[in-house]
Amino acid sequence: MSTVNELYQDVSGKQKDEYRDYLAIIDRMDWHNYDYTTWPCADLSFQDLEEGEDYDLWPFKPNLNEPHWVDLNNQFKSGIRRYGYVHKLEMPEQVRELSHENATEILNDIKNLKDSDLSEFNDQIQEYGFSDENHFLWGIALLDSAEEKAYDAADNLLKEQKAKLDAQMDAHIEAAEAGGLLDPINGIDMETWAAANAKIAGGMDLEEVLKVVGTEKPIWDEVSAEWTARMSQDTTFAISKVYGDAFMNSNIGKFANAENNQESETGSSAGNNDIYEDFELYVKVMCHQNMGATQGKDAASILQEYGLTVTDWSSVGMHWTTKMATDTRMALKMGELMEKYNAEFASAKAGDDIDF
């Protein structure tokens, strides 16, 4: 039989003519007696490898329906999944007969028994066909992995659909531009009109907005009426998309300068950046507003408690809505967080005595 040194050669990047002799050695290998646990670079002397690293890969993985050290080192680098892979563990039949949801719930209930009733814990894992605790923990990890793969598949589908819709909308916007539907009205383009409306919604005085835009109220009223008419007649929603993007990012064009940025003047944006990174904070503020509305409290005043303006909140909402559109986990988490904070604010009368 061939020696380890003969069998393990890195021929990556070489032409076949350069390793014909090596191919002959591989062909003579007795794969029926192949044992991945004794193969070079299987690294079974230690169980955990660094997750961020790629480990030695043999360029000729045999086509065998059994564990292989290539997968062991680069698919299961650490943890209980690696342990299960090494020991060729299988999910007990008692668990395979259950639905994924029921199996996950039952196994996690059993897991919670360990700290409170070790004897019952051991009885339960045996009842469900597990040989020992490691086998049981591997089973939970396998269910979790399957769930993650399902979420990833759903997210990928959502991303594909979103990419198609985005491409379609881009085409509609190009057509609108070519057809003159986005041409300025009395010198005021769509982005400027949208940004101006965002500033007004955020509390900026109309007279100040008109000064920035460089127009007077009669002209502004005509422009607003015409842009509104164009949007209402646009069945592709291209104009509405351009408007929405500019409204959510209103510090553009004539409103880009710091002296014209109301948030900079008032300081209302101070401290609101966290909400773009903290999904739970976003849901908390949303629930605070919802519960406050049922109790007659002003939504804008609630936003002020978090250092936010109405315009800020519109931008934040668009930010998280876009993320949730391609993240099923986030959408599910939102339901859990809403239940938590709706109960909290309801009991505290929409924030009374709540520590922000």
N, C-alpha and C positions, 0 to 999 in steps of 0.2 A: 504493500500500500504506500501511496505517496506520503512524504513527510510534511509536517506543518509548514516548514519554510518554502517547500515547493508549491504548496497549495495557496499560501497567502502571499500574493504579489500584487502590488498596486500598479496597474497598467492604465490608469486614468489618463486620457489625453493622447494615448499612443494609437498608432494605426495597427490593424489586425496583422499585417505582415511582420510587425515588430514583436508579436507575442504568439506566433503560431505554436511554438513548442509548449507554451503555457496552456493554450487551449487544449492541446493533446493530453496534458496532465489532468485537466479538469474533466475531460471526457472519460478518463480511466477511473475517476473517483467512484468509490462504492457508496453511493448516496443512500442506499438502504440502511447502512450502518451509521449514517450521519447523526451526531449528537451535538446539538447546539451548545449544551452546557460545558462541553470540553473544548469548544472551538476557540482558536486564538482571538483575543480581543473581546471575548464575551463578558469580561470584567465581573465575574461572579464572586471575586474575592471581596468586593464591596458592593452594597446594594444600591447606593444612591450616586447618581452622576449629576453634574451641573446642568440645570434645565436649559440654560442659554447657549450651551455648547453643542457642536456637532462632533460625533465620535467616529473613530475609524470605521470606514465602510468598505467591505469587500465588493469589488465591482461585479462579481459573478454570484448573485444570490440564487441558489437552487430553487426550482419551482416545486416546493414541498408544502403540503397543507399541515404544517406544524410550526411551532415557534422557531424563530431564527434569531441569531444574535444581532443581525443587522437591525431588526426591529427592536430588539431588547435595548440596544444602546441609543437608538435615536427616536424611538416612539415611546418607550417606557423607561425614562431615565431615572426615575425615583419613585418612592412611595409604594403604596399597597398595590397599585396596578402592576408595577414591576415585579413585586413579590408573586402576584397571581400569575403573571406571564411565565416566570421562571418555573413555578410549580405546576403549570398547566391546569389551573383550577377551572372548574365549570360551575355554572349556576345550577343549584339543585332543582330537580323537577317540580318540587312543591312551590317554588317561586316562579318558575317559568309558566306554570298554569294560571298565574294571576295576571291581571292587567298591569301595565307599567305603573299607573297611578296608585293602584292598591298595593302593589309590591313595595313601592317607595314608602308609602305611608306606614305599612306594617313593619318594615325593616327599621325605619327610623324610630318607631314606637319601641321596638325591642332594644334598639341602641340606647334609648333613654333609661332603660331599666338597669343598666350596668352599675350606675352610681347608687341607686336606691335598693336594688334587690339582685345581687350577683347570682344567686342560685336560680332565680326565675329567668334571668338573662341567659344563663347557660342552657336551661331547659328549653327556652324558646328557640335559640339558634339551632339546637339539635332537632327540635320539632320541625323546623323548616329545612332540614337537610344539610346544614352546614357542619363541617367536621370540627372546626374550632373557631376561635374569635377572629383570627386572621382571614380565614375563608369568608366569614360573615362580613367583615369590613371590606374585603375585596368585592363582595356582592353589592354592597351599597355603592361603592365607587363605580362599579360597572353600570349600575342603573343611572347614576349621576352623569356618567360619560354619555350614555345613550340619550339622556335628556338634553345635554349640551349640544350633541350632534343634531338633534331634532330642531332645537332653537336656531342653530347655525344655518341649517337648511332653509328654515322659514325666513330668516333674515336675508339670506342670499337671494331668495325669490323676491322678497320685498325690494331689495336693492336693484334687482334687474328690472322690475316693474317701474320703479321710480326713475331709473335711467332712461327707460323708453318714454315715460311721460315728460321728463325734462327735455329730451331731444325733440319731442313733439311740440312742446311749448316754445322752445327756442325757434323752431321753424315758424310757428305762428307769429312770434315777435318780429322775426325777419320780414315776414309777409306784411305785417302791420306797418313796419318802417318803410318798406318799399311802396306801400299803398298810400302813404302820407298820413296814416291815422295817428302817428306819433309826432307829427310836425308841430312846432310850438304854436300856441294861440296867443295872439297879441304879444309875441316875444317871450311868452312864459312856457317853458317845456314841461313835460309831464313830471320829471324828477323834481324840478323846482316847486311845482304845484303840490306834489305829494309831501315833500319835505316841509313846506310851509304849513300844510294841514297838520302834520305831525307836531310842529312847534306850537300851533294853536291848541291842539289837544293836550299838549303838555303844560299849558298855562301861559304861554308867551302872549303878550298883548298883540291884538290884531294890527294896531297902528305900527308897532315895532316890526312885525312880520312884513307888512307892506313896504316899510322903509328898506328892509333887507332885499326884498324882491325887486324894489324899484318901480312900484306901480301905485295906483290910487284905487280906492274902494270900488267905484263904478266899474273900472276895467277888471278888477279882481272878481267881482260878481259875475261879469260876462264870461271871463275865463273859466271860472268854477262851473258855471252852467254848461258851457260847451264841453269841458272835459268830462263832466258827469254824463252828458248825453252820449258822448263817444263811447264811454265805458258801457253804458246800458245797451248800446246797439252792437257791441262787439261780442259775437257768439263764441269766439275762440278764447276769450278772457285774457288775451295777450296784454291789452292795456291795463287791466286790473293787476296782472302779474308785475308789470313794470311799476305801477303805482305802489303796490304792496311792498316791493323790495326797497323803493325809495323812502316809503313811510317808516319802515322798520330801521332803516339806516339813514336817518335824516340829516346827519352832519356832513352833507355833501354840497357841492357847488357853492352857491352864495351863502350857505349856512355852515360852511366848513371852518370859517375863522372862529377863533376862540371867543372873540368879543361878541359874536352873534350866536354863540352856543349857550342857550339858556341854562342847560345843566351845569356848564362850567361856571356861569355867573352865580347860580343859586347854590351850587354844591350838591344838588340833588342826586348826582350820580355817585357821590362818594360812598364807598362801601357796598355798592350794588353789584360789583363785578363777581363776587362770590356766587351769586345766584346763577351765573352762566356755567359754573363748574359743579354746583351742588344741586343735584336733582331733588333731593329730599327738601331742601330749602324752598325750591320752586313750588313743590306740591303744598308745603306748609303755608306759604303766602296765598296760594290759590284757595285753600280751604279756609284760611282766615277771612278772606274777602267773601267767600260764599256764605259762611256762617254769619259774618257781620251783616250781610245784606238782609238775611232773614230776621235780624234783630234791629233793622233800621239804621245801621251804621254806614257811613259814607266810605265807599271803596277807595277813593283817592286818599282819604286821611289814613286808612289802614296801610296803603302803600308807602306813605310818608314815614311810617314807623320803621320801615325797612330801608329807608333811603332811596325810594323809587318814585318815579313819576308815572303818569299814565302812559306816556310815550315809552319810557323804559320797559314798562310791563308788556306792552305790545311787542317790543323787540325780544324780550325774554320768552314770551309765549311762542313766537315764531321759531326761536332757537330750539326750544325743547320739543315742539311739535314736529319739527323737521327730523330731529334725532329719533323720536318715538316711531316715526313712519317706517324706519328700517331696523327697529330694535324691539323684538317681541318681549324680551325679558323686561325692558324698561316699562312697556305698556302694562305688563302684569304687576310690576312693582308699584306702579302708580295707584292701582286699585287698593293695594295693601296700605300704602301711605295715606291715601285719602280717608280710608276707614279709621286709621289711627288719629289723624289730625282733626277730622270732622268731630270725632268724639271728644277730643281734647278741647277744642274751641267751643263746642256746644256746652260742655260742662263749665267752662270758664267764661261764658257769655262773650264768645268771639274775641278772646284775648285778654279779658280783665285778669290781672294778676299773673299773666304769662310773662316769663322771662325771655326777652328777645336776645 
